Amino acid sequence: MRLDAALEHIKLRCAQSYALPSDEMITALLHEALIYVARSCEPTVLIRHDGSEHFGEGVLRLLPNNREIIFPEKPDITKPQKHLMMDEELSFAVINYVCFLLCKEAGYLQICDRDILLYVKNQYSVV
């Protein structure tokens, strides 16, 4: 999902309850949400394999079979056309986690965690 679309979803969900913080703060919240999701599952865009360029740099956590999850890039608000460094299927998990941080409403965290669980279930389902 592009950054501008993610920000629009956050505004629509939280604008009635809270004014959005500064660009610097929203960037920090998005980055925190990206890390939360990356710690909760195995986003394919963040997986690096042994032997790939930069293997061992910026590691969030290790995976079996000589793989690793890297830290997602911090979003750049000045480049709204750029995509979040997260699998498309997990974009709404990131958005809902940001809404949880902003609004302090547990429902957003529950939706985020549900989206992550569905991603994991679909990732390992047999076709």
N, C-alpha and C positions, 0 to 999 in steps of 0.2 A: 504494500500500500504506500502510496506517495505521502510525504510528510504533510502537504497541504490538506489532503483528504482526512488524514488522521486528526489533524488539528480541528478541522471542521466538525468531525464526529464528537470530539471532546467538548467543543463549544456548545453543540446542540444538547449534549447530555448534562452539562454542568452549568451552563449560563443562567438558567433560571434560579439556581441555588447560590452560586458563587461567581464573582468576577474572576476571570482568568488572570493568573499572575503574569509577571514580566516574561519576556522571551527567554531570558536567562534561566528563570525558575522552571518554565515549562520544558525547556531543553533538559534540565537536570531531572525532572520528573519522568520524562520520556525515557531517558537513559536508565534511570532506576527501574522502570517498568520492563525495558528490554532485558536487563540483567535478571530481574525476577523470573521472567518467562524462560530465559536461557538456563537458569538454574533448575527449573521445574521439568524440563523435557529436553529433547535433543533436536533443536531446530536445524534442519539440513543446511541452511545457508551459513551456519556458524561452525559446522564440522570441518575439521582439517585432518588429513591423513598423514601418517608418517611418510616422510620423503617429499612432501609438498614444500614449496617455498615458504619460509618463515615458520616451519613447524617448531613448536616449543616456545613461540613468542606470543605474549598476550593471552595466555591460557586461563580460562575461567575454571575449567575442570577437565579431568582426564576421563576417557571412555575406554572400554575394552578394545582389543584388536588394534592397538597403536593409533588411536584416534583421540581427538581432543575437541572440546568446545571452546571457542575463543570469545573474548569479550566483544560485544557488539559495539560498533562505532557510535560515538555520541552524535545525535541528530544535529544538523546545521539548519537552524530556522531561516537563515538567509538564502537557503537553496530549497524552496518548498517543492520543487519538482522531483527531488531525489527521493528514492524509496527508503523506508525504514529497513534497517538491517535485520530482517526477521522474515520467516516464511509467511507467505500471504495468509495462510490458514490461521496463523497466530496473531494477526494484526489486531483483531478485536479483543484478544486477551490483553494485549499491550494497552489499548485504548481504555478498557475497563479498569485496568490496574491504575492508570493515571487518574481516572475519575474517582476511584477509591481513595487515592492519596489526596485529591483535591476536596472531595465532598465528605470524606470520612463515613461513607455509607457502606455497610458490610455487603449489601446486595451486589455492588460492583465487583468486590473481591470474589464473591461466590460465582458470578458469571465468568470472571477471568479464569478461575480455577476449573470451572466446568469446560470452558473452551480448551484449556490445556489438556484435560483428561480426554476429551473427544479427539484431540490431535494425536495423543499417545495411542489411544485405542485404534484409530484409523491407520496409524503408522505401522502397527503390528498386526493388523487384521490380514487374514489370508484371503486371497482372491480366488 
